[in-house]
Amino acid sequence: MSRRRSLSRFGRKVMFRNRSKSNDRSKRQKSKDRGRAPPISFDYDLSNVVNHLEALMNAARYGNTDLLYKLYIHHIDLKMTDETGNTAMHVAVMNNQKKIVRMLVVLCAPCKIWKVKNNNGIREDFAGLDNPPSPIPEGFVDVDSHYNDLLVKEKKTWKPEERVLLSLDGGGIRAVITIQMLIHIDNMLDGKLVEKIDDMAGTSCGGVITLLLSTNNRNIEETRKLLLEMRERVFIRETDKSVPKYSSSGMEYIARHVTTWEDSKMSIIKRHRAMVTVADTRMVPPQLLLFRSYCPEMPEDVCEHYKFLDPAKVELWKALRCTTAAPYFFESFNGLSDGGLIANNPTLALISDFLLTNKLEKSFAKTAEEKEKKGNWKIGCVISLGTGVFPTEKIDGIDLIVAHAKNPIQFAKSCYKAFASTRNLLHVLVKECTASNGQPVKYAREWCHSIETPYFRFSPHLSQGISLDEIDLEKVMQVMWETELYVASHRSQFVKLVNFLATKPKREGFENPANTQDSDSMEQTVSERSETTTTTTMATTTTTETV
């Protein structure tokens, strides 16, 4: 008995000694790393591969977010390890560089860089991301989500005529939120998201993503890099003007040359049907105009009446320029402005246009055989991705009352209150015009559920608002970080969507850009990794000539 006790004591001592040695090694490594003096300069020649690892580790060690961002934009692997097996994440944690840690999680997504071990076994620094607390209170029954689950379960097999619709909200630089969610969905689908999408619509920055993903065989990661680069090139302040705030030359240069579109037309889009929303502000009220990559076969006068522009005449760069021409920020393009003025959430526009196209194709089919084949598409699923939900703001009211008071002080107070109410009223009107959450989401959901179609809506709640022209890297990374937390906390909903899409067969005629090259155009078991008046005809004709 005494011998057994002595052995157990000896075992505990050995275990404690080994653990102490491991802790000592870790402490020595941390103290050695923290004791290093910062380099004289962070200006590395990134064209030389030899400098990549040193630049990455120093960026993580000394919290240089600009250098880390520069490495990312230059397509340098942020998951490289040093001689001890440390990643930049380990080095950042050792040096208490919280911003760098978050930035690495964001830019390395969907890879879970915090799970990578070093030679000392340090890992799981951010284990909370795997199983974060659920935002839904216990016992709460979400009727919308429950009904959506029932629709998904009932649809056991996909019919050939059923299509997936993807809608992307507007929001300026907040497009990084949308692209971050797309990266995770695509990763959970093993990189097959694009081949699952049949119809895609976007407004403003959502339109930018739509056009970028529809051309040049561009993948989602490349699109994310381009969006982050655009923030510095696009938001260039006008020196001789107070309004518009920015020059449109940067946007036009990117839309035409950086994307390599040059003078290519929307008709080159073959991966899926794509459209972007534009507001025709040459009339009151402004009219919604859609730039599409498709057009039913029908007479010209009918096309004009229903505002179907010929995609072979609409240049891609002009479509991007128009859908991003936000008033005050950019000059309109020949009277055409940001589609967010009318449809910042383009889901309803996408569904309406889908049904209208069906009707027109069937109505103008020339033979009985064509009538049977055309216009039979069905909506199999609608996916709507937002650009974040801001905290609710409280205001004093919108009543414009100016009292006739003999006392000048009372009259001044009344005028001041009326001025404040006017400002609040304008704020309310702008928010309502550009609303993408709230009522537009409810309308789209009820429409989809009424035709027994699953509807998935994702838009993270943000801790604070962010301007659509924000260029501060720290603030941009913060909203991307909050998106990562949102994806982790709503993982079950993302998995349901992915499992549902995974059962959809490959679209007929779709060629995976990873395995083929299209010479005629510029195009390229789920894992738990998981319309309206007669004047419109004249306006549409003018628009075709303008664009």
C-alpha positions in Angstrom: 0.0 0.0 0.0 2.8 2.4 1.0 4.7 1.4 -2.1 1.7 2.2 -4.3 1.4 5.6 -2.6 5.0 6.4 -3.2 4.7 5.4 -6.9 1.7 7.7 -7.3 3.6 10.5 -5.6 6.6 9.9 -7.8 4.3 9.9 -10.9 2.7 13.2 -9.9 6.2 14.7 -9.3 7.3 13.6 -12.8 4.2 15.0 -14.4 4.6 18.2 -12.5 8.3 18.4 -13.4 7.5 17.8 -17.1 4.7 20.4 -17.1 7.0 22.9 -15.4 9.6 22.3 -18.0 7.0 22.9 -20.8 5.8 26.1 -19.1 9.4 27.3 -18.6 10.1 26.7 -22.3 7.0 28.6 -23.2 7.8 31.5 -20.8 11.4 31.7 -22.1 10.1 31.8 -25.7 7.6 34.5 -24.8 10.2 36.6 -22.9 12.7 36.2 -25.6 10.2 37.3 -28.2 9.0 40.3 -26.2 12.5 41.4 -25.6 13.3 42.0 -29.2 13.9 45.6 -30.3 11.7 46.8 -33.1 13.4 47.1 -36.5 14.7 50.5 -37.7 12.3 50.4 -40.7 9.2 48.4 -41.7 9.8 49.2 -45.4 10.4 45.7 -46.8 11.0 44.9 -50.4 8.2 42.4 -50.9 9.3 41.5 -54.4 12.1 39.5 -52.6 10.7 36.2 -51.2 13.4 36.2 -48.5 11.8 39.2 -46.8 8.3 37.7 -46.5 8.6 35.7 -43.3 10.6 38.4 -41.5 8.1 41.1 -42.5 5.1 38.9 -41.4 6.6 38.1 -38.0 7.6 41.7 -37.3 4.1 43.0 -38.3 2.6 40.5 -35.8 5.2 41.2 -33.1 5.0 45.0 -33.2 1.3 45.4 -34.1 2.0 47.0 -37.6 -1.5 46.6 -39.2 -0.5 48.5 -42.3 2.4 46.1 -43.0 0.2 43.0 -42.4 -2.4 44.5 -44.8 0.3 45.1 -47.4 1.4 41.5 -47.2 -2.1 40.3 -47.7 -2.7 42.5 -50.7 0.6 41.1 -52.2 -0.8 37.6 -52.0 1.7 36.5 -49.3 0.7 33.5 -47.2 -0.2 34.8 -43.7 -0.1 31.2 -42.3 3.7 30.8 -42.7 5.7 29.4 -39.7 9.1 30.3 -38.4 11.8 27.8 -37.3 9.9 27.0 -34.0 6.6 26.4 -35.8 5.1 29.7 -34.7 2.6 31.4 -37.0 2.0 35.1 -37.0 -1.0 34.4 -34.7 1.3 32.8 -32.1 3.7 35.7 -32.2 0.8 38.3 -31.9 -0.7 36.5 -28.9 2.7 36.4 -27.2 3.0 40.1 -27.6 -0.6 41.0 -26.7 -1.3 42.4 -30.2 -5.1 42.0 -30.1 -5.7 44.0 -33.3 -3.2 41.8 -35.2 -4.9 38.6 -33.9 -8.3 39.7 -35.0 -6.9 40.9 -38.4 -5.3 37.5 -38.9 -8.5 35.7 -38.1 -10.4 37.8 -40.6 -7.9 37.7 -43.5 -7.1 34.0 -43.1 -10.8 33.1 -43.1 -12.1 30.5 -43.8 -8.9 28.9 -42.5 -9.0 28.6 -38.6 -5.5 29.9 -38.1 -5.9 29.8 -34.3 -6.0 26.0 -34.4 -2.5 25.7 -35.8 -0.1 24.3 -33.2 3.5 25.4 -32.8 6.3 23.2 -31.5 5.3 23.9 -27.9 1.7 23.0 -28.5 0.2 26.5 -28.1 -3.2 26.5 -29.7 -6.9 27.3 -29.3 -6.2 30.9 -28.4 -9.6 31.7 -29.8 -11.5 28.5 -29.0 -14.6 30.6 -28.3 -15.0 31.1 -32.0 -15.9 27.4 -32.5 -18.8 27.4 -30.0 -19.8 30.9 -29.2 -22.9 31.6 -27.1 -26.1 31.5 -29.1 -27.8 34.9 -29.6 -31.3 33.4 -29.4 -32.7 33.1 -25.9 -33.5 29.6 -24.6 -37.1 28.6 -25.2 -37.6 31.2 -27.9 -39.4 29.8 -31.0 -38.6 31.6 -34.2 -41.6 30.9 -36.4 -40.0 32.2 -39.6 -36.9 29.9 -39.1 -39.1 27.0 -38.1 -41.2 27.3 -41.3 -38.1 27.7 -43.4 -36.8 24.4 -41.9 -40.0 22.7 -42.9 -39.8 23.9 -46.5 -36.2 22.7 -46.7 -37.1 19.2 -45.3 -40.0 18.9 -47.7 -37.8 19.6 -50.7 -36.1 16.3 -50.9 -34.9 16.5 -54.5 -34.3 19.5 -56.8 -36.2 19.7 -60.0 -34.3 20.7 -63.2 -36.3 23.9 -63.5 -35.7 25.1 -60.0 -33.1 27.9 -59.6 -31.2 29.6 -56.8 -31.4 33.4 -56.5 -28.7 35.4 -54.7 -29.3 39.0 -53.7 -26.5 41.3 -52.4 -27.4 44.6 -50.5 -25.7 47.9 -51.0 -23.6 49.7 -48.4 -20.3 51.0 -49.8 -17.2 49.7 -48.0 -19.5 47.4 -46.0 -19.3 45.1 -49.0 -16.5 43.4 -47.0 -19.2 42.0 -44.7 -21.0 40.4 -47.7 -17.8 39.0 -49.2 -16.7 37.6 -45.8 -20.0 35.6 -45.5 -19.7 34.4 -49.1 -16.2 33.1 -48.4 -17.5 31.0 -45.5 -20.4 29.6 -47.5 -18.2 28.8 -50.5 -15.7 27.1 -48.2 -18.4 24.9 -46.7 -19.5 24.0 -50.2 -16.0 23.0 -51.2 -15.7 26.0 -53.5 -18.8 25.2 -55.5 -21.0 28.2 -54.5 -20.8 29.9 -57.9 -22.0 26.8 -59.8 -25.0 26.6 -57.4 -26.2 30.2 -58.1 -28.4 30.7 -61.2 -29.6 34.3 -60.8 -27.6 37.0 -59.0 -28.5 40.6 -58.3 -26.7 43.4 -56.5 -27.0 47.1 -55.6 -24.1 49.5 -55.3 -21.2 47.5 -53.7 -23.4 44.4 -54.0 -23.5 45.1 -57.7 -19.7 45.4 -57.7 -19.5 41.9 -56.2 -22.1 40.6 -58.6 -20.1 41.8 -61.7 -16.7 40.7 -60.3 -17.9 37.2 -59.5 -19.6 36.9 -62.9 -16.5 37.7 -65.0 -12.9 36.7 -65.6 -13.2 33.4 -63.8 -12.7 35.5 -60.6 -13.0 33.6 -57.3 -14.4 35.0 -54.0 -10.9 35.5 -52.4 -9.7 37.5 -55.4 -12.8 39.6 -55.2 -12.2 40.3 -51.5 -8.7 41.5 -52.2 -9.9 43.8 -55.0 -12.7 45.3 -52.7 -10.1 46.1 -50.0 -7.8 47.7 -52.6 -10.7 49.7 -54.0 -11.3 51.5 -50.7 -8.1 53.5 -51.1 -8.3 54.1 -54.8 -12.0 55.1 -55.0 -12.4 57.4 -52.1 -10.2 60.2 -53.5 -11.2 63.6 -52.2 -12.0 66.3 -54.7 -9.6 69.3 -54.1 -11.7 72.0 -55.8 -15.2 70.7 -54.9 -17.1 70.3 -51.7 -19.8 68.3 -53.4 -19.6 65.6 -54.7 -17.3 64.4 -52.0 -15.1 62.2 -54.3 -13.8 62.1 -57.8 -15.4 59.4 -60.0 -12.1 59.0 -61.9 -10.8 56.4 -59.5 -13.9 54.3 -59.7 -13.9 54.5 -63.5 -10.3 53.5 -63.8 -10.8 50.4 -61.6 -14.1 49.5 -63.4 -12.4 49.7 -66.8 -8.8 48.7 -66.4 -8.1 47.0 -63.0 -11.0 44.6 -63.6 -9.5 44.1 -67.2 -13.0 44.6 -68.6 -12.0 47.5 -70.8 -15.0 47.8 -73.3 -16.5 44.4 -72.7 -20.3 44.2 -72.6 -22.7 42.6 -70.1 -23.6 39.9 -72.6 -20.2 38.2 -72.0 -21.5 37.0 -68.6 -22.2 33.2 -69.0 -21.7 31.8 -65.5 -25.3 32.8 -64.4 -27.9 35.5 -65.1 -26.7 38.7 -63.4 -28.2 42.1 -62.9 -27.4 45.4 -61.1 -29.8 48.1 -59.9 -29.6 51.7 -61.0 -31.8 54.7 -60.2 -32.8 56.9 -63.1 -32.8 60.3 -61.4 -33.6 62.3 -64.5 -37.3 62.2 -63.5 -39.4 62.5 -60.4 -40.1 60.1 -58.9 -36.8 58.3 -59.9 -37.3 55.1 -61.8 -35.6 51.7 -61.1 -33.5 50.6 -64.0 -31.9 47.2 -64.2 -28.8 46.4 -66.2 -29.0 42.7 -67.0 -26.8 40.1 -68.7 -29.9 38.7 -70.4 -32.9 39.8 -72.4 -35.9 37.7 -73.6 -36.4 37.3 -77.4 -39.1 39.9 -78.1 -39.8 42.9 -80.3 -37.8 46.1 -79.6 -40.9 48.2 -78.6 -41.8 45.6 -76.0 -38.2 45.6 -74.7 -38.4 49.4 -74.3 -41.8 49.2 -72.6 -40.5 46.8 -70.0 -37.1 48.5 -69.8 -35.1 45.6 -71.0 -31.8 47.0 -72.3 -29.7 45.1 -74.8 -26.9 43.5 -72.8 -24.7 43.5 -75.9 -24.8 47.3 -75.8 -24.3 47.9 -72.0 -20.6 48.1 -71.1 -19.6 46.4 -67.8 -17.6 49.3 -66.5 -20.5 51.7 -67.1 -22.9 49.3 -65.2 -20.5 49.3 -62.3 -20.0 53.1 -62.4 -23.8 53.7 -62.5 -24.8 51.4 -59.6 -22.1 52.9 -57.3 -22.9 56.6 -58.1 -24.2 57.4 -54.6 -25.5 61.0 -54.4 -23.3 63.4 -52.5 -20.4 60.9 -52.6 -20.1 60.6 -56.4 -21.3 62.4 -59.5 -24.2 60.7 -61.3 -23.4 59.1 -64.7 -25.4 61.0 -67.2 -28.3 61.2 -64.7 -28.0 57.6 -63.6 -27.3 57.1 -59.9 -26.9 54.4 -57.2 -29.7 51.8 -57.2 -29.7 52.1 -53.4 -32.0 55.1 -53.7 -34.8 52.7 -54.7 -33.7 49.1 -54.0 -30.8 49.0 -51.5 -32.0 45.5 -50.8 -32.6 44.1 -54.4 -34.3 40.9 -53.3 -37.8 42.1 -54.3 -36.5 43.5 -57.6 -34.7 40.1 -58.3 -37.8 38.0 -57.6 -40.1 40.4 -59.6 -37.7 40.4 -62.6 -37.4 36.6 -62.5 -41.2 36.2 -62.7 -41.5 38.9 -65.4 -38.8 37.3 -67.5 -40.6 34.0 -67.3 -43.9 35.6 -68.4 -42.3 37.4 -71.3 -40.3 34.4 -72.5 -43.5 32.3 -72.6 -45.6 35.1 -74.1 -43.3 35.7 -77.1 -42.3 32.1 -77.8 -42.7 31.5 -81.5 -43.7 27.9 -81.6 -45.7 25.5 -79.5 -42.5 23.6 -78.7 -40.9 26.8 -77.5 -43.9 27.7 -75.3 -43.5 24.3 -73.5 -39.8 24.8 -72.9 -39.5 28.6 -72.2 -40.6 30.5 -69.2 -40.9 27.4 -66.9 -38.2 28.4 -64.4 -39.2 28.1 -60.7 -37.6 29.7 -57.7 -36.0 26.9 -55.6 -34.3 29.1 -53.0 -33.6 32.7 -52.3 -30.4 33.9 -50.5 -30.1 37.5 -49.3 -26.9 38.8 -47.8 -26.9 42.2 -46.1 -24.1 44.6 -45.1 -24.9 44.8 -41.4 -27.6 46.1 -39.0 -26.8 49.3 -37.2 -27.8 49.9 -33.6 -31.2 51.8 -33.3 -30.9 55.5 -32.9 -33.3 57.6 -30.7 -34.4 61.0 -32.0 -36.5 63.8 -30.4 -39.2 63.8 -33.1 -40.1 65.1 -36.5 -42.8 67.6 -35.7 -42.2 70.9 -37.5 -43.9 73.4 -35.1 -43.0 77.1 -34.9 -45.0 78.9 -32.2 -45.8 82.6 -32.6 -44.4 83.8 -29.3 -44.0 87.5 -28.3 -41.1 86.6 -26.2 -38.0 86.5 -28.6 -36.3 83.8 -26.4 -39.3 81.5 -26.7 -39.5 82.1 -30.4 -35.8 81.3 -30.8 -36.3 78.1 -28.9 -39.2 77.2 -31.1 -37.2 77.8 -34.3 -34.3 75.8 -33.0 -36.6 72.9 -32.1 -38.1 73.1 -35.6 -34.7 73.1 -37.2 -33.7 70.0 -35.2 -36.9 68.3 -36.2 -36.2 69.1 -39.9 -32.8 67.5 -39.6 -34.4 64.4 -38.0 -37.0 64.3 -40.7 -34.4 64.3 -43.4 -32.4 61.7 -41.6 -35.5 59.5 -41.3 -36.3 59.9 -45.0 -32.8 59.0 -46.1 -32.7 56.0 -43.9 -36.1 54.8 -45.1 -35.2 55.3 -48.8 -32.1 53.3 -48.4 -33.5 50.7 -46.0 -32.2 47.2 -46.6 -33.2 45.6 -43.3 -36.5 45.5 -41.5 -39.6 45.8 -43.8 -37.8 44.8 -47.1 -36.7 41.6 -45.5 -40.1 40.8 -44.1 -41.8 41.4 -47.5 -39.2 39.2 -49.3 -39.5 36.4 -46.7 -43.3 36.4 -46.7 -43.4 36.4 -50.5 -41.0 33.4 -50.6 -42.9 31.5 -47.9 -46.2 32.1 -49.7 -44.9 30.2 -52.8 -43.2 27.6 -50.5 -39.7 28.7 -51.3 -36.9 28.6 -48.6 -35.6 32.1 -47.8 -32.2 32.6 -46.1 -31.2 36.1 -44.9 -27.9 36.9 -43.2 -26.8 40.3 -42.0 -24.7 40.7 -38.8 -25.6 43.2 -36.0 -22.8 45.7 -35.7 -21.7 47.3 -32.5 -21.5 50.7 -34.1 -22.3 52.3 -37.4 -19.7 52.7 -40.2 -19.8 55.1 -43.1 -20.0 53.7 -46.6 -16.8 55.7 -47.5 -14.8 54.5 -44.4 -11.1 54.1 -45.3 -9.7 53.6 -41.8 -8.2 50.1 -41.9 -8.9 49.5 -38.2 -12.6 50.2 -38.5 -12.9 48.1 -41.6 -11.2 45.2 -39.9 -13.6 45.6 -36.9 -16.7 45.1 -39.0 -15.0 42.1 -40.7 -14.2 40.7 -37.2 -17.8 41.2 -36.1 -18.9 39.3 -39.2 -16.6 36.4 -38.2 -18.3 36.3 -34.8 -21.7 36.4 -36.5 -20.9 33.5 -38.8 -19.6 31.5 -35.8 -22.7 32.2 -33.7 -25.1 31.5 -36.5 -23.2 28.5 -37.9 -26.3 26.2 -37.6 -28.2 28.4 -40.1 -25.3 28.6 -42.5 -25.0 24.8 -42.3 -28.7 24.4 -43.1 -28.2 26.5 -46.2 -25.1 24.7 -47.3 -26.7 21.3 -46.8 -29.6 22.4 -48.9 -27.5 23.8 -51.7 -25.3 20.7 -51.7 -28.1 18.5 -52.9 -28.7 20.7 -56.0 -27.3 19.1 -59.1 -24.7 20.8 -61.2 -26.3 23.3 -63.6 -26.6 22.1 -67.2 -24.0 23.8 -69.3 -22.0 25.1 -66.4 -18.3 24.7 -66.6 -16.1 24.9 -63.5 -13.7 27.8 -64.1 -11.0 25.8 -62.2 -11.1 23.1 -64.8 -11.7 25.0 -68.1 -11.0 28.2 -70.0 -13.7 29.9 -72.0 -12.1 31.1 -75.2 -15.3 32.8 -76.5 -15.6 35.2 -73.5 -13.9 36.5 -70.4 -15.7 34.1 -68.1 -14.2 31.5 -65.6 -22.4 15.6 -49.3 -21.5 18.9 -47.8 -18.7 19.1 -45.3 -19.4 20.5 -41.8 -16.3 22.6 -42.3 -18.5 24.1 -42.7 -42.4 49.7 -64.7 -44.5 51.8 -65.5 -45.9 54.7 -67.5 -45.8 55.8 -71.1 -42.9 58.2 -70.3 -40.9 55.2 -69.3 -40.6 54.1 -72.9 -39.0 57.4 -73.9 -36.7 57.4 -70.8 -35.6 53.8 -71.5 -34.7 54.6 -75.1 -32.7 57.6 -73.9 -31.0 55.4 -71.3 -29.9 52.9 -73.9 -28.2 55.6 -75.9 -26.7 57.2 -72.8 -25.2 54.0 -71.4 
